[in-house]
């Protein structure tokens, strides 16, 4: 958890956005995420989650409100600042094959830092450190397509960590993972010292990994609080079209060591 006077990793203030066809996706989002927090972004389909995430690194812009990452404003008109924002905000896609395209794992992980101008020993250090953090150093010279899906997802995380981001944004990180791969990824995420924003429909995974959750519904933040408290509020979940999976008990989850 960040110190009270630290600059937050993420500040979103009054963010509103409509697509060119007139569809209003965000109606005034306000949220602050402190340094080192792990926060889940929950909400039904069509709530605006993807639209919000695309504002964090400047892919979308031009609406009302402001977004700041580590105190730096996201402004598509400022190319130098935007380059730094895209280093600070690392997005791990739902499908790792959208992120891995080089002949070897090592080259995939090196791609981003090399584009920043890193070379030689410093680049090698970045790549080795990122792969070590996700437990994938032993596959550095293998083609990514020869790895399991869970291994590819962890390598995709490493490609982002090699950029030394301020925020790691994960889009449905547990999707299509078998139980062992879910556990391995959870262990990795718990070990990281970066701010994590997890966009997910997997409520048990959010409860396991994120002490705090935001519920985005109808283009606004409808609730913000301790994850297990929100999940115990049946009326809140029903109002925002969120359902607990069969057999999942927030009270039992709260009693387990975290």
Secondary structure as UniProt FT lines:
FT   TURN            4..5
FT   STRAND          10..18
FT   TURN            20..21
FT   STRAND          24..33
FT   TURN            35..36
FT   STRAND          38..42
FT   TURN            45..46
FT   HELIX           49..56
FT   TURN            57..58
FT   STRAND          64..69
FT   TURN            70..71
FT   STRAND          72..73
FT   TURN            76..77
FT   HELIX           79..88
FT   STRAND          89..92
FT   HELIX           96..98
FT   HELIX           105..115
FT   TURN            116..117
FT   HELIX           120..133
FT   TURN            134..135
FT   HELIX           137..139
FT   TURN            140..141
FT   HELIX           144..146
FT   HELIX           149..161
FT   TURN            162..163
FT   STRAND          167..171
FT   TURN            173..176
FT   HELIX           179..191
FT   STRAND          195..199
FT   HELIX           203..209
FT   STRAND          212..217
FT   TURN            218..219
FT   STRAND          220..226
FT   HELIX           227..231
FT   HELIX           234..239
FT   TURN            240..241
FT   TURN            246..247
FT   HELIX           250..255
//
